[in-house]
Amino acid sequence: MRSSAVFSTALLTMLLLALNGCVVDVEEALGEFDPAYFSREEPLESTTSLKAEVNLGLGNLKVADSDEEMLFELDIEYNGNSDKPEVDFSREGNSARLRVDLEGKKGSGWWGDDNRIDLLISPGAGLDARLITGVGENIVDLSELRVETLEIVNGVGSTEIYKDKPNEVECSSVEVTNGIGHLEMTGLGNYAFEDFSFHGGIGESTLDFSGEWKSVGDIQIKVGLGSLKVILPEELGVRIRSSKSFLSNIEMPDFDQIGNEYLSRNIEDAEKEISINLNTGIGEVRFIRE
């Protein structure tokens, strides 16, 4: 009995030492978050167009409208131990360019949740935006902004994009890519885009085409392994041209199939009609009329 107790004590000691070593390794990997801050703002002045690019590897991104007299207001919180944001801004004539890059390294805290970029943009200038997100929760509210082009690349995080009011300018293109994260877009009918394209990886996405539809552009949707929910206003006539794998799972209630086309049952009577080119792999696509 005594030898067994000694063995048990020795084994427990070894396990505790091993566990302690793991804790130390985890702490070293995660690091401590030592908050640091960066802020910058620029007046609108005579600027009529802004090209803004944000690349955030780890952390949370928020984009919204600012005071109309301020071209942008930028606030960044980051880990001073491991990260350093790169911010470049320049003006040329009536145009301006802003680039914000925050990589978010391994020691940025658990999943980099403490890294944060808040960007407020003037509704008084046309916006050409490119937003690349990695791990984090991102809210992009473009309702008040004059969106001329938009590119969204969502990695493994969660991203919500809103356009609750009609665009005051024509939008040449909206390009959206969702990797393995969660992405939701609402108000797609408010952009007045010429071209819309969506590429879904293995993540879960929702595209809500509600809005005023001042103009109707080309719509391309491609889904690989993930799932996609497409919300279509009931008053729109919808024509869907489908190229799909035999493994695809597509739900289209209230649509009639003619060859490789699916037509909404109000296609002859609707005042506005949109066409969607759909290409699916082995993912799931659901069309919902609301």
C-alpha positions in Angstrom: 0.0 0.0 0.0 2.8 2.4 0.9 4.6 1.8 -2.4 1.4 2.4 -4.3 0.8 5.7 -2.4 4.3 6.8 -3.2 3.8 5.9 -6.9 0.5 7.8 -7.0 2.1 10.8 -5.3 5.0 10.8 -7.8 2.6 10.4 -10.7 0.4 13.3 -9.5 3.5 15.5 -9.1 4.6 14.7 -12.6 1.2 15.6 -14.0 1.1 18.9 -12.1 4.5 19.8 -13.4 3.5 18.9 -17.0 0.3 20.9 -16.6 2.2 23.8 -15.2 4.5 23.7 -18.2 1.5 23.7 -20.5 0.0 26.7 -18.7 3.3 28.6 -19.1 3.4 27.7 -22.8 -0.1 29.0 -23.3 0.6 32.2 -21.5 3.7 32.7 -23.5 1.8 32.0 -26.7 -1.1 34.4 -25.9 1.0 37.0 -24.2 -0.4 39.9 -22.1 -2.5 42.6 -23.7 -0.9 46.0 -23.1 -3.3 48.5 -24.7 -2.0 51.2 -26.9 -4.0 53.7 -28.9 -3.8 55.6 -32.2 -6.2 58.3 -33.4 -6.3 60.5 -36.5 -8.9 62.7 -38.2 -9.0 64.7 -41.3 -11.4 67.5 -42.4 -13.5 67.1 -45.5 -12.4 70.4 -47.1 -12.7 70.1 -50.9 -12.4 66.3 -51.0 -15.1 64.7 -53.2 -13.8 61.1 -53.2 -12.1 58.8 -50.7 -10.4 55.5 -51.4 -10.3 53.6 -48.1 -8.7 50.3 -47.5 -8.7 48.5 -44.1 -6.8 45.2 -43.5 -7.4 43.7 -40.0 -6.0 40.3 -39.2 -7.2 39.8 -35.6 -9.7 42.1 -33.9 -13.0 43.9 -34.4 -13.8 46.4 -37.1 -16.6 49.1 -37.0 -17.3 51.3 -40.0 -20.1 54.0 -39.9 -20.7 57.6 -41.0 -19.0 60.6 -39.4 -19.8 64.3 -39.1 -20.2 65.5 -42.7 -17.4 68.0 -42.2 -14.9 65.3 -41.2 -13.5 63.2 -44.1 -12.8 60.5 -41.6 -12.3 59.8 -37.9 -10.0 56.9 -37.0 -9.5 55.3 -33.6 -7.4 52.1 -33.1 -6.8 50.1 -29.9 -4.1 47.5 -30.2 -1.6 45.4 -28.2 1.4 47.6 -27.7 3.5 44.5 -26.9 3.1 42.8 -30.3 1.3 45.0 -32.8 1.7 48.3 -34.5 -0.9 49.7 -37.0 0.3 51.1 -40.3 -1.7 54.1 -41.4 -1.1 56.0 -44.6 -3.1 59.0 -45.8 -2.6 61.3 -48.8 -4.5 63.9 -50.8 -4.3 64.7 -54.5 -6.6 67.3 -55.8 -10.1 66.5 -54.8 -9.3 62.9 -54.1 -7.9 61.3 -50.9 -6.6 57.8 -50.0 -6.5 56.1 -46.6 -4.9 52.8 -45.9 -5.1 51.1 -42.4 -3.3 47.8 -41.7 -3.3 46.0 -38.4 -2.0 42.5 -38.6 -2.8 41.3 -35.1 -0.1 38.8 -34.1 -0.2 35.7 -31.9 0.4 37.7 -28.7 -2.6 40.0 -29.3 -4.8 38.4 -26.6 -7.3 35.6 -27.0 -8.3 35.6 -30.7 -7.2 39.2 -30.8 -10.5 40.4 -29.4 -8.9 43.4 -27.8 -7.7 44.8 -31.1 -10.2 47.3 -32.4 -10.5 49.7 -35.4 -13.3 52.3 -35.5 -13.5 54.2 -38.7 -16.1 56.9 -39.3 -16.4 58.3 -42.8 -18.0 61.5 -44.2 -21.2 61.0 -46.2 -20.1 64.1 -48.2 -17.5 62.2 -50.3 -17.8 59.3 -52.7 -16.4 56.1 -51.1 -14.3 53.5 -52.8 -13.9 50.9 -50.0 -11.9 47.7 -49.6 -12.3 45.9 -46.3 -10.4 42.7 -45.4 -11.2 41.1 -42.1 -9.8 38.0 -40.4 -10.7 36.8 -36.9 -13.2 39.0 -35.1 -16.6 40.6 -35.1 -17.2 43.3 -37.6 -20.1 45.7 -38.2 -20.1 47.8 -41.3 -22.9 50.4 -41.6 -22.9 52.1 -45.0 -26.4 53.4 -44.8 -25.5 57.1 -44.9 -22.4 56.8 -47.1 -22.0 57.4 -50.9 -20.7 54.0 -52.0 -19.1 54.1 -55.4 -17.4 50.7 -55.2 -17.2 48.1 -52.4 -15.1 45.1 -51.8 -15.5 42.9 -48.7 -13.3 39.9 -47.9 -14.4 38.1 -44.7 -12.0 35.4 -43.3 -13.0 33.4 -40.3 -14.8 36.1 -38.4 -18.4 37.4 -38.2 -19.3 40.3 -40.5 -22.5 42.3 -40.8 -22.9 44.9 -43.5 -25.9 47.3 -43.7 -27.2 49.6 -46.4 -30.5 50.8 -45.0 -30.9 53.9 -47.2 -30.7 54.3 -51.0 -27.3 55.2 -52.3 -27.0 58.8 -53.5 -24.5 57.9 -56.2 -24.2 55.1 -58.8 -22.2 52.2 -57.5 -20.1 50.5 -60.2 -19.4 47.2 -58.3 -20.0 45.3 -55.1 -17.7 42.3 -54.6 -18.1 40.1 -51.6 -16.1 37.0 -50.5 -16.8 34.9 -47.5 -14.2 32.3 -46.5 -15.1 30.1 -43.5 -16.8 32.8 -41.4 -20.3 34.1 -40.9 -21.4 37.0 -43.2 -24.7 38.9 -43.5 -25.5 41.7 -45.9 -28.8 43.6 -45.9 -30.2 46.4 -48.1 -28.4 45.1 -51.3 -31.2 46.7 -53.4 -30.1 50.2 -52.1 -26.6 50.2 -53.7 -27.8 50.9 -57.3 -24.9 48.7 -58.4 -24.0 47.9 -62.0 -22.3 44.6 -61.0 -22.7 42.4 -57.8 -20.6 39.3 -57.2 -20.6 36.9 -54.3 -18.1 34.1 -53.7 -18.9 31.8 -50.7 -16.3 29.3 -49.4 -17.3 26.9 -46.5 -18.9 29.6 -44.3 -22.5 30.6 -43.7 -23.8 33.7 -45.5 -27.0 35.7 -45.9 -27.7 38.1 -48.8 -30.8 40.3 -48.3 -31.7 42.0 -51.6 -34.2 44.4 -50.0 -34.1 48.0 -51.0 -35.5 50.5 -53.5 -33.8 49.2 -56.6 -33.3 52.5 -58.4 -31.3 50.6 -61.0 -30.9 46.9 -61.7 -27.4 45.4 -62.3 -25.8 42.0 -63.0 -25.8 39.6 -60.1 -23.3 36.7 -59.9 -23.4 34.2 -57.0 -21.0 31.4 -56.5 -21.1 28.9 -53.6 -18.6 26.2 -52.9 -19.0 24.1 -49.8 -20.9 26.5 -47.5 -24.5 27.5 -47.1 -26.2 30.6 -48.4 -29.6 32.2 -47.7 -30.8 34.7 -50.3 -33.7 36.9 -49.3 -35.7 38.4 -52.2 -38.5 41.0 -51.9 -41.8 39.6 -53.0 -42.5 42.5 -55.4 -39.5 41.8 -57.5 -39.6 39.6 -60.6 -36.6 37.2 -60.3 -34.9 35.1 -63.0 -32.3 32.7 -61.9 -29.9 30.9 -64.3 -28.4 27.9 -62.5 -25.2 26.0 -63.1 -25.0 23.4 -60.4 -23.3 20.2 -59.3 -25.4 17.1 -58.9 -24.5 17.3 -55.2 -25.9 20.8 -54.9 -28.8 21.4 -52.6 -31.0 24.3 -53.8 -34.3 25.3 -52.4 -36.5 27.6 -54.7 -40.1 27.7 -53.5 -42.5 29.7 -55.6 -40.3 29.4 -58.7 -41.1 27.6 -62.0 -38.3 25.8 -63.8 -37.9 26.2 -67.5 -34.7 24.4 -68.7 -31.8 25.8 -66.6 -33.8 28.8 -65.6 -36.0 29.4 -62.5 -38.7 32.1 -62.8 -40.6 33.7 -60.0 -44.3 33.3 -60.5 -44.8 37.1 -60.7 -42.2 37.5 -63.5 -44.8 38.7 -66.0 -46.5 41.2 -63.7 -43.6 42.7 -61.6 -42.5 46.3 -62.3 -38.9 45.4 -61.7 -37.0 42.3 -62.6 -33.6 41.1 -61.5 -31.5 38.3 -63.0 -29.2 36.1 -60.9 -26.5 33.8 -62.3 -26.0 31.0 -59.8 -23.1 28.6 -59.7 -23.0 26.0 -56.9 -20.7 23.2 -55.8 -21.8 20.9 -53.0 -23.1 23.7 -50.8 -26.7 24.6 -49.8 -28.6 27.6 -51.2 -32.0 28.7 -50.0 -34.1 31.4 -51.7 -36.7 33.1 -49.6 -39.4 35.5 -50.6 -40.2 38.2 -48.1 
